[in-house]
Amino acid sequence: MQEFDSYKGLFAEQGGFDLPSSLQIGAAYKITPNNQLVFDWQKINYSEVNSIANPIDNLMSAPLGADAGAGFGWDDMTIYKLGYQWQRTAKQKIRFGISYTEQPIPSSNVLLNILAPGVQEWHFTTGFSHSISNTV
């Protein structure tokens, strides 16, 4: 990714903020013709990106924005997702899902994470789709 020049004095690596690699594997199982169960396993490697992974303790040895400067202190994440889909009619599907991960932010690194979006350990979702034409 392109560096955030406006944040070169804040984010490690002079404003560097690359996306971490991730791996996701999923499986689906049709319980009946109208009921499907899905499972995903996802791994996000935040440790690859200094701006995200470096601990705030690095402030003691390097200034903000330096290669080894403080980051958000995030740990790698493993996320488990389970979903269910019910084909209610030929045109309607109803979905439910749940995912779980452990908090990637250790309590020792909350200070800079005021700037970051919140991360929930448990996430619940639901969805509904209705096809308005006969072609899918």
trRosetta pair geometry for C-beta under 8 A, 3 or more apart (Angstrom, degrees):
i j d omega theta_ij theta_ji phi_ij phi_ji
1 17 6.3 -57 86 86 136 69
1 18 5.2 170 23 -113 100 52
1 19 6.2 104 -33 -14 124 85
3 8 7.0 45 157 -87 120 96
3 13 7.7 -129 -119 120 113 93
3 14 6.5 -1 -161 107 144 85
3 15 4.4 85 174 100 98 103
3 16 5.4 -48 -113 -85 94 53
3 17 7.3 116 -137 15 49 77
4 7 4.1 10 115 34 119 111
4 8 7.2 -170 95 -52 66 62
4 11 6.1 68 57 25 120 144
4 15 4.2 -140 70 -175 67 102
4 16 7.9 -159 22 -61 79 7
4 17 5.5 23 -7 7 115 126
5 8 5.6 -13 -154 -32 42 115
5 15 5.6 122 -88 118 21 174
6 15 7.3 120 52 -127 40 135
7 10 4.5 -67 -168 50 82 110
7 11 4.7 47 133 1 115 107
7 15 4.6 128 80 -122 75 91
7 17 7.5 29 80 -34 139 129
7 65 7.9 -173 145 -100 59 94
8 11 7.2 -52 -107 52 24 84
8 14 4.4 3 -152 -175 98 67
8 15 3.7 -51 -83 -30 62 115
8 65 5.3 63 150 -144 53 120
9 15 7.9 10 0 -58 38 93
9 64 5.9 56 160 105 60 103
9 65 4.3 -53 -133 -51 28 147
10 15 7.5 60 52 -93 75 70
10 64 5.3 -18 -126 164 33 124
10 65 6.0 44 12 -65 19 88
11 14 7.8 1 86 105 81 14
11 15 5.0 83 61 -122 111 33
11 16 6.5 -153 126 53 114 46
11 17 5.5 -39 -178 -63 158 101
11 51 4.3 9 -169 -129 101 122
11 64 7.9 37 -6 178 14 87
11 65 6.6 52 63 -103 40 58
11 69 7.8 122 145 86 24 127
11 71 7.4 45 -152 -115 65 78
12 16 6.6 -51 100 56 65 96
12 50 4.0 -110 112 126 142 107
12 51 4.5 -158 43 -81 89 58
12 54 5.2 106 -55 13 155 145
12 58 7.9 18 -92 102 123 155
12 64 8.0 -99 -72 -161 55 51
12 65 7.0 175 -107 -139 26 13
12 66 6.8 -30 -137 80 70 46
12 67 6.4 54 -180 -167 91 21
12 68 7.1 -34 -144 -176 117 3
12 69 4.4 -172 -102 62 76 89
12 70 7.0 -158 -62 72 101 27
12 71 5.0 -44 -11 -70 128 97
13 16 3.2 -29 99 25 122 128
13 50 5.3 117 -26 62 111 131
13 51 6.4 -85 30 -48 102 94
13 67 5.3 51 -90 -118 64 59
13 69 7.8 -139 -16 33 43 102
14 65 5.7 51 -102 179 44 88
14 66 7.8 28 -54 -110 68 21
14 67 7.7 -13 -15 -66 82 63
15 65 6.9 4 -39 -135 65 90
16 49 7.8 -154 128 -160 99 86
16 50 6.9 51 83 54 120 105
16 51 5.8 -163 90 -34 71 122
17 49 7.1 54 -155 -176 41 127
17 51 4.8 -67 -100 68 70 163
17 52 7.7 99 -144 -41 74 90
18 48 7.5 -78 92 120 121 98
18 49 5.1 -153 66 -112 86 110
18 51 7.8 140 24 26 63 116
19 49 7.5 -94 161 -69 5 145
20 44 5.7 88 92 177 127 80
20 45 4.7 -164 173 78 115 66
20 46 5.1 -93 -54 -91 162 37
20 47 7.7 87 -131 37 133 43
20 48 4.9 133 -132 52 87 111
20 49 5.1 -105 -70 -11 88 116
20 52 6.8 -82 -44 53 118 154
21 44 8.0 172 94 -150 42 48
21 45 5.0 6 63 40 82 124
21 48 6.1 54 13 11 89 165
22 42 6.4 5 179 -174 112 95
22 43 6.4 173 -154 88 64 54
22 44 4.6 -15 -104 -103 106 66
22 45 6.7 -162 -81 9 50 78
23 42 7.1 169 87 -150 49 52
23 43 4.9 4 53 51 93 101
24 40 6.0 -3 -172 -172 102 110
24 41 7.0 168 -150 85 54 48
24 42 4.3 -7 -103 -104 91 86
24 43 7.7 -167 -73 23 51 60
25 40 7.1 158 84 -153 41 61
25 41 5.2 -7 59 56 91 96
25 42 7.9 -177 23 -76 56 48
26 38 6.4 7 -177 -177 112 99
26 39 6.5 172 -150 91 67 48
26 40 4.1 -23 -96 -99 99 80
26 41 7.4 -178 -78 20 51 60
26 81 7.9 -31 -108 71 104 113
27 38 7.0 174 91 -151 45 59
27 39 5.4 -4 56 57 88 92
28 36 5.9 1 -175 -179 105 112
28 37 7.1 159 -156 85 56 46
28 38 4.5 -19 -103 -101 81 87
28 39 7.9 179 -80 21 40 61
29 36 7.0 158 81 -157 41 64
29 37 5.0 -15 62 62 94 94
29 38 7.6 177 20 -80 64 42
30 33 6.8 25 176 -101 125 28
30 35 7.2 118 -165 83 60 55
30 36 5.2 -34 -103 -101 61 82
31 35 4.2 -42 60 101 111 110
31 36 6.8 -165 9 -91 82 24
31 37 5.9 71 -40 -12 107 104
32 35 4.6 50 41 30 89 101
33 87 7.5 -70 131 51 68 136
34 86 6.3 28 149 -164 90 63
34 87 4.2 -122 -146 58 73 95
34 88 7.7 111 -172 -67 120 17
35 84 7.4 -18 -166 -169 86 92
35 85 7.3 161 -153 85 40 57
35 86 5.8 -6 -104 -108 73 68
35 87 7.5 -121 -56 18 36 80
36 84 7.2 155 85 -158 54 47
36 85 4.5 -5 58 56 102 101
36 87 7.7 62 -5 -24 103 97
37 82 7.6 -19 -171 -169 90 86
37 83 7.3 155 -161 86 45 54
37 84 5.7 -15 -106 -104 66 73
38 81 7.8 -17 116 117 93 96
38 82 7.4 155 86 -159 58 41
38 83 4.3 -9 60 61 103 102
38 84 7.6 -164 22 -71 76 29
38 85 7.2 39 -8 -7 112 104
39 80 7.7 -21 -166 -170 92 80
39 81 6.8 152 -158 86 45 63
39 82 5.6 -7 -105 -105 77 68
39 83 7.6 -168 -71 24 36 72
40 79 7.7 0 109 107 98 94
40 80 7.6 159 86 -159 59 36
40 81 4.1 0 55 56 99 114
40 83 7.8 31 -2 -2 99 109
41 78 7.3 -14 -171 -171 86 91
41 79 7.5 154 -160 81 40 57
41 80 6.2 -8 -108 -107 69 65
41 81 7.7 -156 -68 25 29 79
42 77 7.8 4 109 111 92 95
42 78 7.2 159 85 -157 53 45
42 79 4.3 -10 61 57 104 103
42 81 7.0 37 -3 -7 110 113
43 76 6.9 8 -174 170 86 113
43 77 7.2 168 -152 90 43 55
43 78 5.4 -11 -102 -104 75 74
43 79 7.8 -166 -72 20 30 73
44 76 6.5 179 88 -161 57 68
44 77 4.6 8 49 53 103 99
44 79 7.3 37 -6 -9 104 110
45 48 4.8 50 125 -11 107 114
45 76 5.3 -12 -122 -119 45 112
46 49 6.2 -70 -165 41 54 99
46 52 4.7 -111 -166 124 98 128
46 53 5.2 152 135 -74 83 92
46 74 4.3 -65 150 106 158 115
46 75 6.7 91 61 112 124 17
46 76 5.5 -170 31 -91 81 47
46 77 6.7 62 -13 -7 114 88
46 104 6.4 92 10 -178 155 140
47 53 4.7 105 -122 -121 39 150
47 75 7.3 5 -59 -153 96 42
47 76 5.3 -41 -12 -52 104 98
48 53 7.2 129 35 -22 27 143
49 52 4.4 45 91 23 110 109
49 53 5.9 132 72 -6 57 100
49 71 7.8 153 119 -150 75 152
50 53 6.1 -70 -119 53 25 92
50 54 4.9 30 -172 -33 72 113
50 67 6.7 -32 164 -179 175 56
50 68 7.3 -101 -155 -108 134 33
50 69 7.7 86 150 54 117 68
50 71 5.7 -167 154 -58 54 139
51 54 7.2 -6 -90 19 12 106
51 71 5.0 155 -178 -125 22 110
51 72 7.2 37 144 -3 59 93
52 71 5.6 -3 56 170 8 130
52 72 5.3 -28 -149 40 47 113
52 74 4.9 -39 164 36 90 122
53 71 5.7 32 59 87 34 152
53 72 7.6 8 -43 59 16 77
53 73 7.1 41 -176 -128 30 18
53 74 5.9 -76 -94 62 51 74
53 75 7.8 86 -131 -93 84 26
54 58 5.0 -25 170 -4 112 153
54 68 6.8 157 -127 -169 139 47
54 69 6.6 98 111 92 161 43
54 70 5.8 -173 117 -156 113 25
54 71 3.3 109 50 5 85 108
54 72 7.9 86 59 29 64 44
54 73 6.9 -55 101 -75 38 55
55 58 5.9 133 73 -18 65 91
55 70 7.1 -59 111 -137 37 75
55 71 7.1 6 -22 52 13 82
55 73 4.3 60 -118 -110 57 101
55 106 7.9 -18 -119 50 107 127
55 108 7.1 1 -158 111 117 112
55 109 5.8 -109 -143 -88 74 119
56 59 6.0 -7 172 -11 64 112
56 70 4.8 39 -131 -151 46 123
56 71 7.7 -116 -67 59 52 40
56 73 5.6 -46 -17 -44 79 129
56 108 7.3 -158 42 139 109 77
56 109 5.1 162 -6 -126 107 73
56 111 5.6 91 -123 49 162 116
56 112 5.8 179 -90 -5 112 113
57 60 6.0 -28 175 10 64 113
57 70 7.6 151 46 -107 28 97
57 108 7.5 0 -42 150 105 121
58 61 6.0 -71 -159 50 56 93
58 62 5.4 -25 166 44 95 103
58 68 5.7 -150 -160 150 127 78
58 69 5.9 132 122 -180 124 22
58 70 4.6 177 66 -78 98 58
58 71 7.3 38 31 4 140 72
59 62 7.5 -87 -114 66 20 57
59 63 7.8 38 -142 -126 61 30
59 64 7.2 3 -110 -57 88 78
59 69 7.6 43 -88 -162 54 69
59 70 4.7 2 -54 -48 83 130
61 68 6.8 -45 102 119 107 126
62 66 4.1 -125 174 75 111 142
62 67 7.5 -88 -167 61 153 58
62 68 4.3 144 -20 87 164 90
62 69 4.8 -122 118 -82 110 54
62 70 7.6 178 79 -26 91 62
63 66 5.2 103 60 -21 69 115
63 69 6.0 -34 97 -107 41 112
64 69 5.0 103 -137 -171 25 134
64 70 6.0 -40 -99 41 74 98
65 69 5.4 87 40 -25 26 170
66 69 4.0 129 49 -47 73 98
70 73 7.9 -25 -170 -47 82 92
70 112 6.5 171 140 -45 116 149
71 74 7.6 -80 127 13 111 80
71 112 7.3 -172 145 95 27 159
72 105 7.1 -66 156 -110 95 102
72 109 6.6 90 160 159 46 123
72 112 5.3 -133 -107 103 58 117
72 113 5.6 92 -157 -81 95 80
72 115 8.0 -119 -99 67 107 100
72 116 5.6 66 -132 -48 139 146
73 105 6.5 80 91 -142 95 69
73 106 6.1 -89 146 39 119 95
73 108 7.1 -135 180 92 157 82
73 109 2.8 -124 72 -132 154 157
73 112 7.3 128 3 50 100 116
73 113 7.5 -78 48 -47 101 110
74 77 7.8 -37 170 -38 109 100
74 104 4.5 25 -160 140 90 114
74 105 6.0 -40 -102 -81 70 67
74 109 7.6 -147 -54 112 42 151
75 104 4.8 -151 55 -156 74 71
75 105 7.8 -155 12 -63 84 22
75 106 6.8 85 -28 -37 113 93
76 104 7.3 -142 86 -130 11 112
77 101 5.2 21 -169 -170 107 137
77 102 7.4 -165 -133 59 74 70
77 104 4.8 -57 -71 -74 102 124
78 101 6.5 170 82 -130 45 91
78 102 7.5 30 51 19 82 94
79 99 5.7 10 180 180 104 117
79 100 7.2 163 -154 81 61 38
79 101 4.3 -38 -99 -70 74 118
80 99 6.5 166 86 -154 47 66
80 100 5.2 -11 58 57 98 88
80 101 7.2 161 16 -71 67 63
81 97 6.6 -2 -173 -172 95 111
81 98 7.4 169 -151 89 53 44
81 99 4.2 -18 -100 -100 78 100
82 97 6.8 165 88 -152 48 63
82 98 5.3 -8 60 60 94 89
82 99 7.4 170 19 -83 61 51
83 95 6.4 -6 -173 -170 109 102
83 96 6.8 164 -153 87 62 49
83 97 4.1 -16 -103 -101 88 94
83 98 7.8 177 -78 22 51 56
84 95 6.9 160 84 -153 52 55
84 96 4.9 -3 55 57 100 95
84 97 7.4 -173 21 -75 63 53
85 93 5.8 -8 -170 -173 105 110
85 94 7.3 155 -155 80 55 44
85 95 4.9 -17 -102 -100 78 84
86 93 7.0 155 79 -158 47 59
86 94 4.8 -12 59 60 100 94
86 95 7.7 -169 22 -75 67 40
87 90 7.8 30 169 -101 108 25
87 92 7.5 129 -168 88 50 56
87 93 5.5 -28 -106 -102 57 82
88 92 4.3 -39 62 99 111 110
88 93 6.8 -178 9 -99 84 22
88 94 5.6 62 -37 -7 117 105
89 92 4.5 51 39 29 91 100
91 130 5.8 41 140 -161 98 66
91 131 4.3 -122 -150 49 84 92
91 132 7.9 99 -167 -66 129 25
92 128 7.3 -17 -163 -169 92 87
92 129 7.0 166 -147 87 46 55
92 130 5.2 -5 -99 -103 80 78
92 131 7.7 -129 -61 14 42 75
93 127 8.0 4 109 109 93 93
93 128 7.2 166 87 -153 56 42
93 129 4.8 6 52 51 98 99
94 126 7.7 -12 -177 -173 82 95
94 127 7.4 165 -159 89 42 53
94 128 5.5 -6 -109 -106 69 77
95 125 7.8 -9 117 116 100 93
95 126 6.5 159 90 -160 64 48
95 127 4.2 -2 57 57 112 95
95 128 7.3 -156 22 -66 77 36
95 129 7.8 36 -8 -3 111 96
96 125 7.4 156 -160 89 40 57
96 126 5.3 -10 -105 -107 64 81
97 123 8.0 -10 116 112 96 89
97 124 7.2 157 89 -158 59 44
97 125 4.5 -8 61 61 104 98
97 126 7.3 -174 22 -76 73 38
97 127 7.8 20 -1 1 110 103
98 122 7.3 -24 -166 -164 92 86
98 123 7.1 153 -157 83 45 56
98 124 5.5 -10 -104 -105 76 69
98 125 7.7 -173 -73 24 36 71
99 122 7.5 156 82 -154 53 41
99 123 4.7 -6 54 56 96 104
100 121 6.3 14 -153 160 70 75
100 122 5.7 -8 -103 -101 78 65
100 123 7.8 -165 -71 22 38 73
101 104 7.4 -11 141 -40 120 92
101 119 7.7 -68 86 167 122 110
101 121 6.0 -136 72 -143 57 56
102 121 6.5 8 -124 -126 25 106
103 106 8.0 135 114 -77 103 31
103 119 6.4 131 -137 95 65 113
103 121 5.7 -52 -54 -71 76 104
104 119 6.0 -34 29 115 97 170
105 109 5.7 -129 -167 83 80 105
105 110 6.5 92 153 -90 121 64
105 113 5.3 54 -141 -95 147 162
105 116 7.8 170 -82 77 139 143
105 119 6.5 145 -5 36 109 128
106 109 5.1 74 63 13 82 104
107 110 6.2 -14 -159 -31 45 113
109 112 6.9 -41 178 40 80 95
109 113 6.4 82 129 -24 81 118
110 113 5.2 -77 -151 45 42 117
110 114 7.4 67 157 -45 72 77
111 114 6.8 -40 176 -8 34 104
112 115 6.1 -40 175 24 63 111
112 116 7.3 54 128 -16 74 107
113 116 4.6 -52 -148 36 64 116
116 119 8.0 -11 130 -27 115 97
120 123 5.3 114 93 -70 125 87
131 134 7.8 108 133 -92 123 17
131 136 6.2 -49 -118 -101 154 80
